């Protein structure tokens, strides 16, 4: 019996992570999800946050996702997200600039749709900054 599961984290632009893992934790719609090898098949939405991958060699990889879809098969986990950034590529300055821009958009929003879009953008940025801080603490 295999004690690892193949994990792929894919954004609209590229493959962010592909490899064997002992465990994957990620933000599911109803709370934190933990996936081990031979997990029951599952397809669900995921919220913005950090995907934590415990690799076969015992190291940890973090990938920030701005929400997306999770597909679990007994031997494979696939995370599909419009935006996914490896933890080590997260950038304080960029994240803070994007958050400031989202806050500005929220202030200037004229309609409910503008407000909803700005709030969504702000939630993604806040999750990215939180993921960045969590990642830094592990280092």
Backbone as a ProteinNet text record, in pm:
[ID]
protein_1_A
[PRIMARY]
XXXXXXXXXXXXXXXXXXXXXXXXXXXXXXXXXXXXXXXXXXXXXXXXXXXXXXXXXXXXXXXXXXXXXXXXXXXXXXXXXXXXXXXXXXXXXXXXXXXXXXXXXXXXXXXXXXXXXXXXXXXXXXXXXXXXXXXXXXX
[TERTIARY]
83.8	0	87.3	53.8	131.8	103.9	209.5	186.3	204.3	198.6	197.9	85.1	53.8	-50.3	7.9	-25.8	26.8	-55.3	14	-53.8	-15.1	-115.8	-93.8	-169.5	-99.6	-164.5	-141.8	-251.9	-244.1	-321.1	-256.6	-327.1	-365.3	-431.1	-468.9	-344	-231.3	-110.4	-16.4	-5.8	100.6	76.2	159.5	161.4	249.2	195.3	265.8	338.7	275	337.1	292	384.1	350.2	446.2	393.6	481.9	407.3	483.6	426.2	416.6	308.5	289.1	234.4	264	207.5	73.5	55.8	-63	-82.2	-208.3	-240.6	-350.4	-331.4	-435.1	-471.2	-601.2	-642.2	-776.2	-807.6	-930.7	-1052.9	-1129.3	-1252.7	-1362.5	-1475	-1586.8	-1639.1	-1641.2	-1699.7	-1592.1	-1466.3	-1358.3	-1236.5	-1136	-1008.7	-1029.1	-971.3	-976.7	-838.1	-832.1	-705.2	-718.6	-620.3	-628.8	-504.9	-528.7	-422.3	-435.8	-331.2	-343.6	-466.1	-524.4	-642.3	-767.4	-775.4	-893	-1010.8	-1130.3	-1251.6	-1257	-1297.6	-1310.1	-1401.9	-1364.7	-1434.4	-1407.6	-1510.4	-1491.5	-1561.7	-1490.5	-1549.2	-1482.5	-1547.7	-1487.1	-1393.2	-1291.7	-1205.5	-1204.3	-1179.6	-1179.3	-1037.4	-1022.6	-888.1	-810.3	-683.8	-601.1	-479.5	-421.7	-297.7	-324	-265.6	-263.4	-129.3	-135.4	-12	10.8	127.2	159	277.9	256.1	368.4	423.6	542.4	598.5	648.9	674.6	718.1	844.3	931.5	1055.4	1038.1	911.8	885.4	893.7	925.3	929.9	787.7	771.7	641.3	649.3	549.3	534.6	404.4	404.8	281.3	252.3	125.3	82.2	-41.2	-37.6	-154.5	-247.7	-376.8	-474.4	-585.2	-634.1	-743.7	-876	-895.4	-1014.6	-994.4	-1094.7	-1082.4	-1159.3	-1114	-1179.3	-1076.2	-1121.2	-1037.6	-1098.5	-1014.9	-1059.5	-968.4	-1029.9	-953	-989.5	-889.3	-903.3	-817	-835.9	-757.4	-605.5	-556.3	-411.1	-366.5	-460.3	-422.3	-511	-447.5	-518.2	-487.4	-590.7	-569.9	-639	-562.7	-617.3	-611	-727.4	-735.2	-775.2	-694.4	-724.7	-688.4	-768.5	-733	-595.6	-574.5	-448.8	-389	-265	-193.1	-48.4	3.9	140.5	211.8	330.2	408.2	441.5	440.2	468.2	594.8	699	826.9	826.2	724.6	715.3	623.8	555.3	469.4	557.7	508.2	587.5	508.4	566	501.3	453.3	544.6	515.7	401.2	409.3	304	169.8	170.6	46.1	-13.6	71	21.7	-27.2	40.4	-3.5	-140.7	-156.1	-283.2	-395	-361.9	-461.9	-504.2	-407	-437.1	-524.6	-493.7	-572.7	-715.5	-729.7	-863.1	-941.1	-872.9	-939.5	-985.4	-901.3	-933.2	-1055.7	-1058	-1170.7	-1299.3	-1287.6	-1403.9	-1458.2	-1366	-1405.3	-1476.7	-1428.7	-1481.7	-1594.7	-1633.4	-1736.1	-1869.1	-1934.6	-2059.7	-2182.6	-2165.7	-2282.2	-2257.5	-2361.7	-2350.1	-2250.3	-2249.4	-2157.8	-2012.8	-1987.3	-1852.4	-1809.7	-1902.3	-1872.1	-1841.6	-1923.6	-1903.4	-1768.5	-1734.3	-1606.6	-1489.2	-1498.9	-1391.4	-1376.8	-1489.7	-1483.2	-1419.1	-1453.4	-1396.9	-1245.5	-1205.3	-1063.4	-988.7	-1052.3	-993.2	-980	-1080.2	-1075	-959.1	-939.5	-829.4	-695.1	-682.6	-556.3	-529.5	-633.1	-617.1	-571.6	-630.3	-591.5	-447.4	-407.3	-270.2	-170.4	-202.9	-113.5	-106.7	-221.4	-222.6	-139	-150.6	-73	75.9	108.8	248.4	305.2	227.9	274.3	293.3	197	202.8	327.8	350.6	466.1	596.3	602.9	724.1	750.8	644.3	659.5	719.8	688.6	740	890.3	940.6	1080.8	1174.7
-119.7	0	124.7	217.6	341.3	427.4	489.7	580.4	725.7	747.5	884.4	897.8	1022.3	1053.4	1158.7	1150.1	1247.5	1375.7	1490.4	1619.4	1711.4	1771.6	1874.7	1999.1	2112	2240.6	2320.3	2358.3	2419.2	2551.2	2656.7	2784.2	2798.3	2908.7	2933.6	2942.4	2988.5	3011.5	2891.2	2816.3	2715.4	2612.6	2507.2	2410.4	2468.1	2480.7	2543	2437.9	2321.4	2213.1	2081.8	1987.6	1853.4	1759	1666.2	1573.1	1483.1	1397.8	1302	1366.9	1334.6	1391.6	1286.4	1307.8	1221.4	1275.2	1409.1	1473.8	1609.1	1648.9	1781.3	1842.6	1969.6	2042.5	2166.5	2196.9	2314.3	2365.6	2493.3	2555	2514.6	2418.8	2377	2478.2	2461.1	2555.4	2556.7	2439.5	2429.4	2420.6	2450.3	2442.4	2372.9	2354.3	2294.7	2148.7	2110.8	1972.2	1910.4	1786.6	1713.4	1589	1566.5	1454.5	1366.7	1239.6	1139.1	1048.1	969.6	872.9	782.5	736.7	648.6	716.8	849.9	925.6	892.3	900.4	881.2	986.5	948.7	1048	1163.4	1283.7	1404.1	1515.9	1596.5	1721.2	1829.3	1937.5	2045.2	2177.5	2285.9	2418.4	2441.7	2524.1	2565.3	2717.5	2766.4	2910.1	2964.7	3097.2	3155.3	3118.3	3085.7	3050.3	2969.8	2902	2828.7	2679.4	2619.1	2473.9	2430	2342.9	2295.8	2151.9	2128.6	1997	1941.1	1826.9	1758.5	1660	1690	1610.8	1475.8	1386.4	1250.6	1250.3	1351.4	1356.2	1432.4	1461.1	1522.2	1674.4	1737	1884	1937.5	2069.4	2131.9	2232.9	2231.4	2331.5	2403.6	2535.8	2612.8	2674	2667.6	2734.8	2815.9	2946.8	3029.7	3016.7	2993	2987.3	3088.4	3150.1	3246.3	3173.6	3062	2980.5	2887.4	2805.6	2714.2	2585.7	2480.6	2350.5	2246.1	2154.5	2043.1	1914.8	1831.2	1697.4	1597	1501.7	1398.4	1263.4	1187.6	1047.4	968.4	836.6	762.9	781.3	801.5	814.1	952.3	1047.5	1178.6	1289.3	1404.2	1524.8	1632.4	1698.9	1808.5	1932.7	2041.2	2169.6	2261.7	2310.1	2401.8	2538.6	2640.7	2775	2875.9	2983.3	3090.4	3145	3165.4	3222.8	3132.1	3092.4	3012.7	3061.1	3082.4	3133.6	3049.8	3000.8	2926.2	3017.9	2962.2	3039.8	3121.5	3059.6	3131.4	3243.1	3245.4	3352.3	3465.9	3446.5	3554	3672.9	3788.6	3909.3	4008.3	4046.8	4141.1	4267	4329.8	4458.9	4447.9	4346.3	4326.4	4300.8	4214.2	4180.4	4304.6	4385.7	4505.7	4610.6	4623.7	4717.2	4675.5	4544.7	4494	4514.4	4495.8	4515.7	4663	4753.8	4898.2	4934.5	4877.9	4904.2	4853.3	4735.3	4678.7	4765.4	4815.8	4903	5033.3	5087.5	5209.2	5185.3	5069.8	5035.3	5024.7	4970.4	4955.8	5094.3	5187.1	5323.5	5392.8	5367.7	5437	5361.6	5245.9	5163.1	5237.8	5233.5	5306.7	5214.6	5091.1	5002.1	4879	4800.5	4677.1	4581.2	4578.1	4487.9	4531.8	4663.4	4716.1	4678.8	4696.3	4668.9	4520.3	4434.4	4289.9	4248.4	4305.9	4271.8	4319.1	4440.2	4494.9	4414.7	4374.5	4294.9	4159.5	4099.9	3970.8	3983.4	4088.2	4116.9	4136	4207.9	4236	4107.3	4020	3892	3807.6	3806.5	3730.8	3787.3	3919.6	3982.1	3954.7	3964.4	3938.4	3793.8	3701.1	3559.7	3540.6	3612.7	3600.9	3652	3764.1	3820.7	3726.6	3669.5	3574.7	3451.3	3403.1	3286.5	3318.5	3439.2	3484.9	3484.6	3540	3545.9	3405.2	3316.8	3178	3109.1	3129.5	3069.1	3118.8	3248.2	3308.1	3253.3	3231.7	3179.7	3039.6	2961.3	2823.3	2822.8	2929.6	2935.2	2951.7
0	0	0	-85.7	-93.3	29.7	83.1	194.7	152.3	19.2	-31.7	-134.3	-165.5	-263	-358	-486	-581.7	-572	-558.9	-544.5	-659.7	-723	-824.7	-782.6	-777.6	-755.5	-883.3	-948.7	-1080.6	-1080.4	-1135.4	-1151	-1297.8	-1330	-1469.1	-1556.7	-1498.3	-1577.6	-1583.5	-1471.3	-1466.6	-1357.1	-1359.9	-1251.6	-1140.5	-1020.5	-909.4	-827.2	-810.7	-735.2	-795.5	-807.5	-851.6	-782.7	-703.5	-634.8	-538.7	-471.2	-376.6	-238.6	-167.5	-34.5	61.3	190.7	295.2	341.2	329.4	384.4	317.8	298.8	243.7	331.7	370.3	445.4	364.3	354.7	278.3	326.7	292.5	342.4	260.2	310.9	243.8	269	200.9	217.1	360.1	423.7	558.2	666.3	631.8	730.7	674.2	758.5	716.4	674.4	561.2	513.4	525.3	569.3	573.4	487.5	400.4	306.9	319	344	348.7	226.7	196	86.4	106.7	-3.9	-6.2	49.4	35.3	78.9	-11.6	40.5	-37.8	-149	-271.5	-378.2	-337.8	-382.2	-337.7	-437.4	-463.2	-538.4	-458	-427.2	-348.6	-381.7	-345.9	-359.8	-242.5	-265.6	-155.5	-146	-24.7	1.2	-15.4	-24.2	-28.6	97.9	81.4	196.6	154.7	252.5	226.9	214.5	111.1	97	156.3	258.8	322.6	276.8	217.7	164.5	241.8	308.1	373.9	271.2	218	108.6	159.5	64.1	96.6	183.7	166.7	245.5	377.5	414.9	545.1	547.6	434.2	429.2	411.7	430.7	410	297.6	211.9	105.4	132.9	112.9	123.6	-11.7	-52.9	-175.1	-138.1	-164.9	-142.3	-262.3	-236	-345.2	-318	-423	-410.8	-433.7	-363.8	-384.2	-502.3	-531.3	-644.4	-620.1	-686.6	-680.6	-638.3	-552.2	-508.3	-561.7	-622.2	-660.6	-592.2	-520.5	-451.8	-510.6	-550.3	-588.2	-489.7	-475.6	-375.4	-390.1	-513.4	-533.1	-579.3	-589.1	-642.3	-587	-562.3	-519.2	-622.5	-674.7	-768.4	-714.4	-705.1	-663.5	-785.1	-829.1	-943.3	-890.5	-918.2	-869.5	-977.2	-988.2	-1081.9	-1046.9	-916.8	-870	-764.8	-785.4	-686	-684.4	-564	-549.1	-444	-476.7	-377.7	-261.5	-141.4	-21.8	-33	-87.5	-92.4	-197.1	-285.7	-385.9	-341.2	-227	-177.1	-141.8	-167.7	-151.3	-65.8	49.3	142.1	71.9	-1.6	-61.3	-161.5	-248.7	-349.6	-282.5	-181.4	-111.4	-46	18.8	86	-14.1	-128.6	-234.1	-286.8	-311.4	-364.1	-262.2	-133.7	-28.1	-24.4	-33	-32.3	-152.4	-269.2	-390.4	-372.3	-309.6	-286.9	-188	-83.8	14.2	-53	-140.8	-215.3	-304.9	-373.3	-461	-379	-257.7	-171.1	-132.3	-101	-64.1	-180.3	-303.4	-421.5	-490.9	-436.7	-501	-506	-621.3	-640.4	-632.9	-674.9	-679.1	-591.9	-569.1	-491	-554.5	-689.2	-760.2	-736.4	-745.5	-717.6	-575.7	-481	-339.8	-322.2	-381	-368.1	-427.2	-544.5	-608.1	-522.4	-468.8	-386	-257	-196.9	-73.4	-100.3	-213.3	-250.8	-270.8	-340.3	-364.4	-231.8	-140.8	-10.5	70.7	64.1	136	84.9	-46.7	-106.4	-58.8	-58.8	-15.1	132.4	213.8	357.9	379.3	303.6	314.8	269.2	164.8	114.5	218.7	281.8	383.6	504.3	543.4	655.2	621.5	497.5	453.8	456.6	415.4	414	555.9	651.2	791	847.4	819.6	868.6	813.6	684.2	616.6	678.8	705.7	764.3	903.8	981.7	1118.6	1118.2	1015.4	1005	977.2	916.1	873.4	991.7
[MASK]
+++++++++++++++++++++++++++++++++++++++++++++++++++++++++++++++++++++++++++++++++++++++++++++++++++++++++++++++++++++++++++++++++++++++++++

